[in-house]
Amino acid sequence: MNPPAPPGRLRDLTSLVGNTPLLSVDFEYDGKPRRLHAKAENFNLTGSIKDRMALHILARGYERGLLRPGAAIAEATSGNTGISLAAIGRALGHPVHIFMPDWMSQERKDLIHSLGARIRLVSREEGGFLACIRLSEEFSAATPGCFLPRQFSNEDNVDAHAETTGPEIWRQLQSLELQPGAFVAGVGTGGTIMGVGRYLRKARSAVRLHPLEPSNSPTLTTGYKVGKHRIQGISDEFIPDIVRLGELDGIVSVDDGDAILMARKLAAQLGLGVGISSGANFIGALMLQNKMGRDAVVVTVFPDDNKKYLSTDLMRDQPELPGFLSSRVELKGFSALRRSCRTCRPPSRRHVSPRR
Ligand code: PMP
């Protein structure tokens, strides 16, 4: 049986990506009530925010005639992009080749494999992330018709968030009769912060846009990667081409231990089983709210859930170090908004509180 033409499949896939719920998380910080907002990106097809980018880049590739039916797709990735490209690429009938650092979680490697992609692991000695990019380019040059999404330099990555994540956040906040004061997101490729930022700034010029990175292994503040960290998916090894720090506000730095403790707390106290970068984003949003005032509307994303981190430190208790914010947070509950205003009926909001 011939596979259906990609446009039809693209339409079907579009129904499975984006339109994620906006969570409003209620908590006390030093005993005072607070609220932060986060998009639950684990609701995407493969469970991460990267589905948005993968689908958008492949769709644009078809439109421009750069991606042809059945052609190979090759990409360097620290994991979630590999999972997204494997699933969406295979759904569209493409062989997918992923080049990934070997220190990423076993779950990432197994998932990419299970989704029918070929995976080439690259060690630190071989050159780590930068070698992944080089190898993917070499593979593409040697493979006729091969399509390279090039997530770190492809403006379609930014557009994916300017056209979906950003407008969703704006409309969902409008349903709550709110406007964003600040948006913060950990930078992997930077697609999320640049794309959401572009949309929100057009809608409200005063909004503050903050990129986030691990304090114990920065890339953005130094220009090159220093040390190691445990927040998989962000702060790879260089400042990506699509990141224009001059268009953003200050860089927010979060300790990876604090990020892990916060993600563990969201899971254990509220049942929100999020990944490590979600914990980092929550702490980053809290830092901004501390500066801007406790009623400031600060928004972030929870890029994925905790299932890809079962073999990592996310499943282990961590020392609470002085200066960590997570220990001062008492989570109280959350409300979730799936759809937005205007085109929908007034949303019904349910409030979920943990049993005490
Ligand atoms: N968190 C996780 C878990 C990710 O996989 C990624 C993407 N690498 C990010 C955050 C950062 O997203 P972006 O690439 O849009 O900056």
Residues whose N, C-alpha, C, O or C-beta is under 5 A from the ligand:
A	BS01	PMP	N80 G186 V187 G188 T189 G190 G191 T192 Q232 G233 I234 S277 P303 D304
